[in-house]
Amino acid sequence: MRSGHRLGRRFGWLWGAYGTSALGTWLAFGAFPLIAVQVLHAGPAQVAALSSVGALAGAAVAVPLGPWVEFRRKRPVLIGTDLVRFAALLTVPAAFALDVLSFVQLLLVSVVVAAADITFRAASGAYLKTLLPAEHLLVANARFESTAWTTTVVGPPLGGAAIGLLGPVATVAADAVSHLLSALGISAMGGREPRPERRQAARMRAGDLLDGWRYILADATLRPLFFNTAAFNGLVMATDALLAVLMLGRLGFTPWQYGLAFAVPAIGGLLGSRLARPLVTRFGRHRVLVAAGTLRAIWPVGLAFLGPGTGGLLLVMGVELGLIFCCGIFNPVYATYRLERTAPDRVTRTLSAWTVTTRASTALLTAVWGVLGSLLGPHTAIGLAGVLLLATPLLLPRRAAAPLPVSGAGFPRGGRDLGGHL
């Protein structure tokens, strides 16, 4: 790696912490529904509530946390939310060992973890903007994206093996420990972080809760990108449950084939994230953003033609490979674009509002597509989502926008108290 791409020891700790917690999350992928079914004998409605109601309630809890975090040092918030996730998740194996585990507890834990996850993501984006100079943000986001897809490839197979040997509760314990290790890694970063200055009185106003959405909707560049990502993510994720029902039920795929169909294509995300920076260097950020955002929308409609056997398995893998490859290019470019376009004293509120909206839209569209799948059949509902996704590129920003000045009310220009990082 060239010296120009060395992002410093503190970023290395942050990167390592992210990779550790991401791996833990993927190790426990699907653990809560399995616990609900196998241990608590929950029905379909209860299992659906874990993903939809839990996510919506977690997003609602996270809404006031964005403005609260905005005017606080971000590293303690990152450590705190990691410890909250560690403690909440650890209650599951503890309750299981004491034979007092209940569905209500699983639901409450899912709410707490969802709220902490949204807060962590928003605070980490704001912290990254103070940690690195603007010209290194794309490199950093590409590394996070590469790590995310690597853990996606590795985590579910390892988690599946662990569930087979030890049961799903063990993977929840592993996920809890991963957040503890992440907190320790972020603690080891060291360095000084300037305290953001308040523009208003110390007490948070009710209007602050909506500041993130107001900021997004008032910006001609962020606004279309916001609607694009909310619609795209929601429509893609809405068909996941239908694909599971279709592949594991009517089409007769085995669980290992189902896992293989989505784990192997994650390699495309790893490759795409490695190409993001060279493509931006050659073609420009806005052109790559629009091209990758358009190309990622054309793949999902192919899942409407899913059939049984090897051909069906290869179809899913091909569609997912193309989709994830394009997302691997798009995501770090979009994350950098969004960070650079957001004023330093608005980053946490903006990212919180963004994540809350995408989580809520995903939960809502998942419920809607569940109903459509029952009324129209899984193939038709999946095809309808694919057709609607073809329109999402119309929401991408049509013009390139210059990044906002690095200086702002929230942090000193350049953040030089942190060793020359942003």
C-alpha positions in Angstrom: 0.0 0.0 0.0 1.4 3.4 -0.9 2.1 5.8 2.0 -0.5 8.2 0.7 -3.1 5.6 1.6 -2.0 5.1 5.2 -4.8 6.5 7.2 -3.1 6.4 10.6 -3.1 4.3 13.8 -6.4 5.7 15.0 -8.2 4.8 11.8 -6.7 1.3 12.1 -8.2 0.8 15.5 -11.6 2.1 14.2 -11.4 -0.1 11.2 -10.5 -3.1 13.3 -13.4 -2.4 15.7 -15.8 -2.2 12.8 -14.6 -5.5 11.3 -14.9 -7.2 14.7 -18.5 -6.1 15.4 -19.5 -6.7 11.8 -18.2 -10.3 11.9 -20.1 -10.9 15.2 -23.3 -9.6 13.7 -23.0 -11.9 10.7 -22.1 -14.9 12.9 -25.5 -14.3 14.6 -27.4 -13.7 11.4 -30.8 -15.2 11.7 -30.3 -16.3 15.3 -33.2 -14.4 16.8 -35.8 -16.0 14.5 -34.3 -19.4 15.1 -34.4 -18.9 18.9 -38.0 -17.7 18.6 -39.0 -20.8 16.6 -36.8 -23.5 18.1 -36.6 -22.4 21.8 -39.8 -20.4 22.3 -42.0 -22.1 19.7 -43.2 -18.8 18.3 -45.5 -18.5 15.4 -45.0 -16.7 12.0 -46.6 -13.4 13.3 -44.2 -13.3 16.3 -41.2 -14.1 14.1 -42.2 -11.3 11.7 -42.6 -8.9 14.6 -38.9 -9.4 15.6 -37.7 -8.0 12.3 -40.4 -5.4 11.6 -41.8 -4.1 14.9 -38.3 -4.4 16.5 -36.7 -2.3 13.7 -39.5 0.3 13.7 -39.5 0.7 17.5 -35.7 0.9 17.5 -35.7 3.6 14.9 -38.3 5.6 16.9 -36.1 5.3 20.0 -33.1 6.5 18.0 -34.8 9.7 16.7 -34.1 11.9 19.8 -30.6 10.4 20.2 -29.3 12.1 17.0 -29.6 15.7 18.2 -28.4 14.6 21.7 -25.2 13.0 20.2 -24.6 15.9 17.8 -23.2 18.1 20.6 -21.2 15.5 22.4 -17.8 13.9 21.7 -18.4 11.0 19.4 -15.8 8.5 20.6 -17.4 8.0 24.1 -20.8 7.6 22.3 -19.3 4.9 20.1 -17.9 3.1 23.1 -21.2 3.5 25.0 -23.4 2.2 22.2 -21.1 -0.8 21.8 -21.3 -1.6 25.5 -25.1 -1.2 25.4 -25.3 -3.7 22.6 -23.0 -6.0 24.5 -25.1 -5.9 27.6 -28.4 -6.2 25.8 -27.3 -9.2 23.7 -25.7 -10.9 26.7 -29.1 -11.0 28.5 -30.3 -13.6 25.9 -27.8 -16.4 26.7 -28.0 -15.5 30.4 -31.8 -15.8 30.4 -31.6 -19.0 28.4 -29.2 -20.5 30.9 -31.6 -19.6 33.7 -34.6 -20.9 31.7 -36.4 -17.6 31.9 -36.0 -16.5 28.2 -39.2 -15.1 26.8 -40.3 -13.6 23.4 -40.9 -10.2 25.0 -37.3 -10.2 26.1 -36.1 -11.0 22.5 -38.3 -8.2 21.2 -37.0 -5.7 23.7 -33.4 -6.7 23.0 -34.0 -6.2 19.3 -35.4 -2.7 19.9 -32.4 -1.7 22.1 -29.9 -3.1 19.6 -31.6 -1.4 16.7 -31.6 2.0 18.4 -27.9 1.5 19.5 -26.9 0.5 16.0 -28.5 3.5 14.4 -26.8 5.8 16.9 -23.5 4.1 16.5 -23.7 4.5 12.7 -24.5 8.2 12.9 -21.8 8.9 15.5 -19.2 7.0 13.6 -19.9 8.9 10.4 -19.5 12.2 12.2 -16.3 10.9 14.0 -14.8 9.7 10.7 -15.2 13.2 9.2 -13.1 14.6 12.1 -10.6 11.8 12.0 -9.5 12.0 8.3 -8.9 14.7 5.7 -11.6 15.0 3.0 -9.4 13.4 0.3 -9.0 10.2 2.4 -12.7 9.7 3.1 -13.3 7.6 -0.1 -10.4 5.3 0.7 -11.7 4.9 4.3 -15.3 4.2 3.2 -14.0 1.7 0.5 -12.2 -0.2 3.3 -15.3 -0.3 5.4 -17.3 -1.5 2.5 -14.7 -4.2 1.7 -14.7 -5.3 5.3 -18.5 -5.4 5.3 -18.6 -7.8 2.3 -15.8 -9.9 3.6 -17.6 -10.5 6.8 -20.8 -11.2 4.8 -18.9 -14.0 3.0 -17.3 -15.5 6.1 -19.8 -14.9 8.9 -23.0 -16.7 7.9 -21.2 -20.0 7.0 -19.3 -19.9 10.3 -22.4 -18.9 12.2 -24.4 -21.7 10.5 -21.8 -24.2 11.6 -21.8 -22.8 15.2 -25.6 -22.9 15.3 -25.5 -26.6 14.2 -23.0 -27.5 16.9 -23.9 -25.2 19.8 -27.3 -23.7 18.9 -28.4 -20.2 18.0 -28.0 -18.8 21.6 -24.2 -19.3 21.3 -23.9 -17.1 18.3 -25.8 -14.3 20.1 -23.2 -14.6 22.8 -20.5 -14.3 20.2 -22.1 -11.2 18.8 -22.2 -9.7 22.2 -18.5 -10.3 22.8 -17.7 -8.8 19.4 -19.3 -5.5 20.5 -17.2 -5.6 23.7 -14.1 -6.1 21.7 -15.1 -3.2 19.4 -15.6 -1.0 22.4 -12.1 -1.9 23.7 -10.6 -1.2 20.2 -12.2 2.2 20.0 -11.0 2.9 23.6 -7.4 2.1 22.5 -7.5 4.7 19.8 -6.4 7.5 22.1 -6.0 11.1 20.9 -8.1 14.1 21.8 -11.4 15.0 20.3 -12.7 18.6 20.4 -16.1 19.1 22.0 -18.6 20.4 19.5 -19.9 23.9 20.3 -23.6 24.4 20.7 -25.2 27.1 18.6 -28.2 27.3 20.9 -28.8 27.0 24.6 -27.7 23.8 26.3 -31.2 22.3 26.5 -32.3 20.4 23.4 -35.3 21.9 21.7 -38.2 19.8 20.4 -37.5 21.1 16.9 -34.0 19.6 17.0 -35.6 16.2 16.5 -36.5 17.1 12.9 -33.3 19.0 12.1 -31.8 16.0 10.2 -34.7 15.7 7.9 -35.0 19.4 7.4 -31.3 19.6 6.4 -31.6 16.7 4.0 -34.8 18.0 2.3 -33.4 21.5 1.9 -30.3 20.3 0.1 -30.8 19.8 -3.7 -28.1 17.1 -3.8 -28.9 15.2 -0.6 -32.6 15.2 -1.2 -32.7 12.9 -4.3 -30.0 10.7 -2.9 -32.0 10.3 0.3 -35.2 9.2 -1.5 -33.2 6.9 -3.8 -31.5 5.0 -1.0 -34.7 4.7 1.0 -36.7 3.4 -2.0 -33.9 1.1 -3.2 -33.0 -0.4 0.1 -36.6 -0.9 1.1 -37.6 -2.6 -2.2 -34.6 -4.9 -2.2 -35.0 -6.0 1.4 -38.8 -6.3 1.1 -38.4 -9.4 -1.2 -36.0 -11.2 1.1 -38.7 -13.0 3.1 -40.5 -13.9 -0.1 -37.3 -15.4 -1.6 -36.8 -17.4 1.6 -40.4 -18.8 1.4 -40.1 -19.5 -2.3 -36.6 -21.1 -2.2 -37.0 -23.1 1.0 -40.6 -24.0 0.4 -42.1 -24.3 -3.1 -38.8 -24.7 -5.0 -37.3 -27.2 -2.6 -33.8 -25.7 -2.0 -32.0 -26.9 1.0 -30.9 -24.5 3.7 -27.2 -24.8 2.7 -28.1 -24.0 -0.9 -30.1 -21.0 0.2 -27.1 -19.8 2.3 -24.7 -20.4 -0.6 -26.9 -18.4 -3.0 -26.4 -15.3 -0.9 -23.0 -15.8 0.7 -20.9 -16.4 -2.5 -22.1 -13.4 -4.4 -20.9 -11.2 -1.5 -17.5 -11.6 -3.2 -18.8 -9.1 -5.8 -19.1 -6.5 -3.0 -15.5 -7.0 -2.1 -14.4 -6.6 -5.7 -16.7 -3.6 -6.2 -15.4 -1.8 -3.2 -11.8 -2.3 -4.4 -12.7 -0.7 -7.7 -14.6 2.3 -6.3 -11.6 4.6 -5.8 -9.9 3.9 -9.2 -13.2 4.4 -11.0 -13.7 7.8 -9.3 -10.2 8.8 -10.1 -10.7 8.0 -13.8 -14.3 9.0 -14.4 -15.3 11.4 -11.5 -17.4 10.9 -8.4 -20.7 11.9 -9.8 -20.5 9.9 -12.9 -19.6 6.7 -11.0 -22.3 7.4 -8.5 -25.0 7.7 -11.2 -23.7 4.7 -13.2 -23.4 2.3 -10.3 -26.7 3.5 -8.9 -28.4 2.8 -12.2 -26.7 -0.5 -12.9 -27.6 -1.9 -9.4 -31.3 -1.3 -10.1 -31.5 -3.6 -13.2 -30.6 -6.9 -11.5 -33.4 -7.7 -9.0 -36.2 -8.1 -11.7 -34.4 -11.3 -12.8 -35.5 -13.0 -9.6 -39.1 -13.1 -10.9 -38.0 -15.9 -13.2 -36.5 -18.1 -10.4 -37.1 -21.8 -10.9 -36.1 -25.0 -9.2 -32.8 -26.9 -9.5 -29.3 -25.9 -10.5 -30.6 -23.4 -13.0 -32.6 -21.6 -10.3 -29.6 -21.6 -7.9 -27.3 -20.1 -10.6 -29.9 -17.5 -11.5 -30.1 -16.3 -7.9 -26.3 -16.3 -7.6 -25.9 -14.4 -10.8 -28.4 -11.8 -10.0 -27.0 -11.3 -6.5 -23.5 -11.1 -7.8 -24.3 -8.3 -10.2 -26.4 -6.5 -7.7 -23.8 -6.7 -4.9 -20.9 -5.8 -7.2 -22.7 -2.6 -8.2 -23.6 -1.9 -4.6 -19.9 -2.4 -3.7 -19.0 0.4 -6.0 -21.9 2.6 -5.2 -21.9 2.5 -1.4 -18.5 4.0 -0.5 -18.9 6.7 -3.2 -22.4 7.5 -1.9 -21.2 7.5 1.8 -18.3 9.9 0.9 -20.6 12.1 -1.2 -23.0 12.3 1.7 -20.4 13.1 4.3 -18.7 15.8 2.2 -22.1 17.4 1.4 -23.1 17.6 5.1 -21.9 20.4 7.3 -19.8 19.2 10.3 -22.4 20.4 12.9 -25.2 18.5 11.1 -23.5 15.1 10.5 -25.0 13.1 13.4 -28.5 14.4 13.0 -28.4 13.9 9.3 -27.1 10.4 9.4 -29.5 9.5 12.2 -32.5 10.8 10.2 -31.2 9.0 7.1 -30.8 5.6 8.9 -34.1 5.9 10.7 -35.9 6.5 7.4 -34.2 3.6 5.6 -34.9 1.2 8.5 -38.5 2.3 8.7 -39.1 2.2 5.0 -37.6 -1.3 4.9 -39.8 -2.5 7.7 -42.9 -1.0 6.1 -42.2 -2.3 2.6 -41.4 -5.8 4.0 -44.8 -5.9 5.6 -46.5 -4.6 2.4 -44.7 -7.2 0.2 -45.6 -9.9 2.6 -49.3 -9.1 2.0 -48.7 -8.8 -1.8 -46.9 -12.1 -1.8 -49.9 -13.7 -0.2 -52.3 -12.1 -2.7 -50.4 -12.3 -5.9 -47.9 -15.1 -5.2 -44.2 -14.8 -4.5 -43.0 -14.6 -8.1 -45.4 -11.8 -9.1 -44.6 -9.8 -5.9 -40.8 -10.2 -6.5 -41.2 -9.1 -10.1 -43.3 -6.1 -9.1 -40.5 -5.0 -6.7 -38.0 -5.5 -9.5 -40.0 -3.3 -11.9 -40.3 -0.5 -9.3 -36.6 -0.7 -8.7 -36.0 0.1 -12.4 -37.4 3.6 -11.6 -35.1 4.4 -8.7 -32.2 5.8 -10.8 -34.6 8.7 -11.6 -34.1 9.8 -8.0 -30.3 10.0 -8.2 -28.7 13.5 -8.2 -28.6 14.8 -11.8 -25.8 17.3 -11.2 -22.5 17.1 -9.5 -22.3 19.2 -6.4 -19.2 20.6 -4.8 -18.6 19.5 -1.2 -19.3 22.0 1.6 -16.4 23.7 3.2 -14.7 21.6 5.8 -14.9 24.3 8.4 -18.1 24.6 10.4 -19.6 25.5 13.7 -19.2 22.0 15.1 -15.5 21.5 14.8 -12.3 23.5 14.2 -11.2 23.5 10.6 -9.2 20.4 9.8 -9.6 18.9 13.3 -5.9 19.3 13.9 -6.2 18.4 17.5 -6.5 14.8 16.3 -3.1 14.6 14.8 -3.7 16.1 11.3 -6.9 14.2 10.5 -10.0 15.9 9.1 
